[in-house]
Amino acid sequence: MPPQTFIVLVNGHAIIQFWWLQQSNLLLNHLILYQCIDYTSQEVSLCSISTEQLMAPAKTKIAKACKAMKKLGYSGETVKPILTNLLKLYGNKWKLIEEGNYRVLVEAVLDSEEQKAQSDKSEQPDDWSEDEDEDNEPLLKRSKRNRHENPSSPLLHSSIPSSSNVENQPPISQRMAETAYDYHLDKDAKLKAPCSSKSCHEKGKGKTSSSPLSYRAVEQKKESKSLYDLESDESNSSLPSALPENGGDDSDSFHVVSEKRLITCKDLVLHSEDEFPDYDVPPDLILPDSPKLLTLGSSGGKCSNAKANCSMFPEVVDLDSEDTSRSLPKNASSVGNQSESTNYEQSKAEKNVTGDRDFMKLDIASSSKGEVKITLIFKSSLRSGFKVPSLEEVLKQVEDTIPQTGFSMQRLMNDVCECFLAAGTTSTHTVSGNSKDSNSHTVSDVGLDRQLSLYDESINIDGPSKFDGVLEVSPEISRCLRSMELELSREGCNGMGRKDLELNNLLPSSSRNMTVPEHQCHYIKDITKGHEFHEISLINEINNEPDPTFGYISKNVVYQNAYLKFLLARISEEKCCSKCFGDCLSLEIPCACASETGGEFAYAPGGFLMEKFLESCISMNHSAQERNLFYCQDCPLKKSNVNSLSDTCEGHVVRKFIKECWYKCGCSMKCGNRVVQQGIRVKLQVFMTPDQKGWGLRTLEVVPKGAFICEYVGEVVTTTELFERNVQNYGGKHTHGVVLDADWKSEVILKDEKALFLDATGYGNIARFINHRCVDANLVEIPVQVETTDHHYYHLAFFTTRKINAFEELTWDYGIDFNDPVKAFECHCGSNFCRGRKSVKRIRTSPLAYGSL
Ligand SMILES: C[S@@+](CC[C@H](N)C(=O)[O-])C[C@H]1O[C@@H](n2cnc3c(N)ncnc32)[C@H](O)[C@@H]1O
């Protein structure tokens, strides 16, 4: 999702914010970050905000909807759960719900009432009289009955104008039922409280103002209210959609400057005009607290004042608090006291005090809910006559200072967050609340907030600091930051000097300005050149190995003669279960499609492989003995191998296919194999392995067991074509290829054009970088039928055999017999079960995988 930006002024603070959402697989939550530049306190921070706050605009809409329904006699209690369902059903498209005077909502409420009445009725004794309750019926319920009895009821027509697109849809209740599996009125999903401490509100108590700013106080007061608790509020509807840019008193109002705003400050936090706190802090410091937040450091997350401790991440610097001098590096706090009239020269002079390093501190903190906050603090000063620039101007200036094209500040911050999350899952560092001794504490898994800090240790911090919880940066973060630094210097390591890089300051002092050998910093941002869902970078911190040369393709291509009956076009779905709807994978009784697989599904809901199926695939690969090998008389693999010393077939694996059902099924997930078809979704990186295996592939995030990683993609070639390629490549670099031999045993003699190979040497995807590991590899390859049931051609998909941590190398067992006198390579897999450590001879011209040459 592209960042959304807007600028607000509050109390003379100019705040530039940008937002973006990032799905975090690690914490299964959305990260929402924004940048806040506070020109008065001379602080720049990148902050997070809870997903709940993003919901704030919805609160207003909910309140409005409730109000409308109240007029029709339905209480908020009745309406809200139904509204919640509708929102899910319509993917939060309020427009659809609001149109026609909430026609859809009205329908849904009526349907739900009707259903309730029916179930009540069935529970009532027979003599229960429906009429008895008629007077108590909500107006609209009666009207609905009237509508059935008298279709021209004026009431209904006035309150529920017809809408053709709604009219044509099935009844709401039916639509809801159809997606019932998606309906979890999860109490935990209620809007979370903003600041949970009373003291958060005290500052604002008793004050009234018409300022929109006052809404914040009430939002905080409504700390433990859920969506269900929201009351319809007259004032919400009367709020202006955007406040005038310079109208009113700057000291207490927000001014929306940018058109591009995602949500305004009033959306964020404003709710009622009842109270007006004396806020004089920018919004980053008044972010609501989360009830679940635990904190590091001395404050323990308690809201001791309305500013700092209502922050999402209580341990961040509060420049406006009284103890600023304690919480900031000395010279930063002195800068903070400068008046707004500070001129540029003063600023420059100040700058000279600390040399050219304005940057003082970088904090990264995460909450148990998955928010990440990054705070950058640096001193700066204002020119006299300062005018708030547009965000575009600011970003452009930042980007222009980086002497290369393509740099994006937003991307950089996004990457920092991603790396933080990724590193957080693998870090062996232990984190403590009040100590820098990273070895003496352990991280409790959920609920513990972490805060990492990179800062100039030469700057003294007086007294007990809010940075008590500051931790050593983990090596992973350091590496990530270095990677980003490399990104800035893509030209490289060779071109731009490292000292020119501002990001040097982001590195921990220990590694700052360190001399890194030139070869340790090669980085390519996206080797897929945009072919995949995510960018997949390549990094070499180890040696001078040149970049791999191959053409990136995300789907198999047929080279020339491969005999593919189906022409890679989708086969007809006419044999699908026509009656299937919803999520067949969740059904207890399998649908008709599943009967083809004996009622067993390969995929669990969510697209992960079923444990049983996965385990059977894994065990097939565990040892050559366990593998279901067959030996062909006229081995196409041998024919294609110019290195082959004998003609004897070494056996081909009979692999377990993910069965036909999975591409035929017409269920809501259409077929489990969609998981494969949709392509790579896990964030991956190609990297130079430190253990002589050449390039390897690793994940940048935690991946659960049974998850699809990627396909082995390459050119589909025949035996003859492969032979020709091998001849050309003889004695050259190793080839990348796999044999599609899973069903060769069904042929007595296989025709040359029917024995297919996937050759990724010239064209392929990132699977060509997956290295071999004996026996306990974390990936298993499974044949997947997508276009055809013809077992000659299939897709080879990699699934995880276990949970994989971020930054772990991805490996699969090529199935190589290392006892063969002609070794494919000397194995450095490091597995305790390694079959290839004692190998003696090495050639590099062999295709990989089963039945390897
Ligand atoms: C599919 S490629 C993997 C990517 C390869 N490392 C590269 O740099 O392009 C297979 C080649 O990687 C190397 N390789 C893979 N696994 C290995 C292992 N466990 N030990 C040593 N070399 C390995 C071998 O040279 C093999 O021929």
The ligand as an SDF file (V2000), in Angstrom:
LIG
                    3D

 27 29  0  0  0  0  0  0  0  0999 V2000
   20.7750  -25.0680   -7.7000 C   0  0  0  0  0  0  0  0  0  0  0  0
   22.3640  -24.5120   -7.4870 S   0  0  0  0  0  0  0  0  0  0  0  0
   22.1900  -23.6570   -6.0080 C   0  0  0  0  0  0  0  0  0  0  0  0
   22.7100  -22.2910   -6.1360 C   0  0  0  0  0  0  0  0  0  0  0  0
   24.1670  -22.2270   -6.1970 C   0  0  0  0  0  0  0  0  0  0  0  0
   24.7410  -22.3090   -4.8670 N   0  0  0  0  0  0  0  0  0  0  0  0
   24.6310  -20.9890   -6.9190 C   0  0  0  0  0  0  0  0  0  0  0  0
   25.5600  -20.3520   -6.4400 O   0  0  0  0  0  0  0  0  0  0  0  0
   24.0820  -20.6680   -7.9370 O   0  0  0  0  0  0  0  0  0  0  0  0
   23.2140  -25.9800   -7.1000 C   0  0  0  0  0  0  0  0  0  0  0  0
   24.6820  -25.8130   -6.9090 C   0  0  0  0  0  0  0  0  0  0  0  0
   24.9570  -25.1750   -5.6760 O   0  0  0  0  0  0  0  0  0  0  0  0
   26.0310  -25.7940   -5.0260 C   0  0  0  0  0  0  0  0  0  0  0  0
   25.5270  -26.4420   -3.8230 N   0  0  0  0  0  0  0  0  0  0  0  0
   24.2620  -26.6340   -3.5000 C   0  0  0  0  0  0  0  0  0  0  0  0
   24.1460  -27.2350   -2.3180 N   0  0  0  0  0  0  0  0  0  0  0  0
   25.3820  -27.4540   -1.8820 C   0  0  0  0  0  0  0  0  0  0  0  0
   25.9150  -28.0730   -0.7450 C   0  0  0  0  0  0  0  0  0  0  0  0
   25.1660  -28.5860    0.2120 N   0  0  0  0  0  0  0  0  0  0  0  0
   27.2470  -28.1210   -0.6170 N   0  0  0  0  0  0  0  0  0  0  0  0
   28.0370  -27.5970   -1.5550 C   0  0  0  0  0  0  0  0  0  0  0  0
   27.5890  -27.0110   -2.6820 N   0  0  0  0  0  0  0  0  0  0  0  0
   26.2740  -26.9370   -2.8450 C   0  0  0  0  0  0  0  0  0  0  0  0
   26.5530  -26.8340   -5.9820 C   0  0  0  0  0  0  0  0  0  0  0  0
   27.5560  -26.2570   -6.7440 O   0  0  0  0  0  0  0  0  0  0  0  0
   25.3710  -27.1380   -6.8430 C   0  0  0  0  0  0  0  0  0  0  0  0
   25.7440  -27.5960   -8.1060 O   0  0  0  0  0  0  0  0  0  0  0  0
  1  2  1  0
  2  3  1  0
  2 10  1  0
  3  4  1  0
  4  5  1  0
  5  6  1  0
  5  7  1  0
  7  8  2  0
  7  9  1  0
 10 11  1  0
 11 12  1  0
 11 26  1  0
 12 13  1  0
 13 14  1  0
 13 24  1  0
 14 15  1  0
 14 23  1  0
 15 16  2  0
 16 17  1  0
 17 18  1  0
 17 23  2  0
 18 19  1  0
 18 20  2  0
 20 21  1  0
 21 22  2  0
 22 23  1  0
 24 25  1  0
 24 26  1  0
 26 27  1  0
M  CHG  2   2   1   9  -1
M  END
$$$$
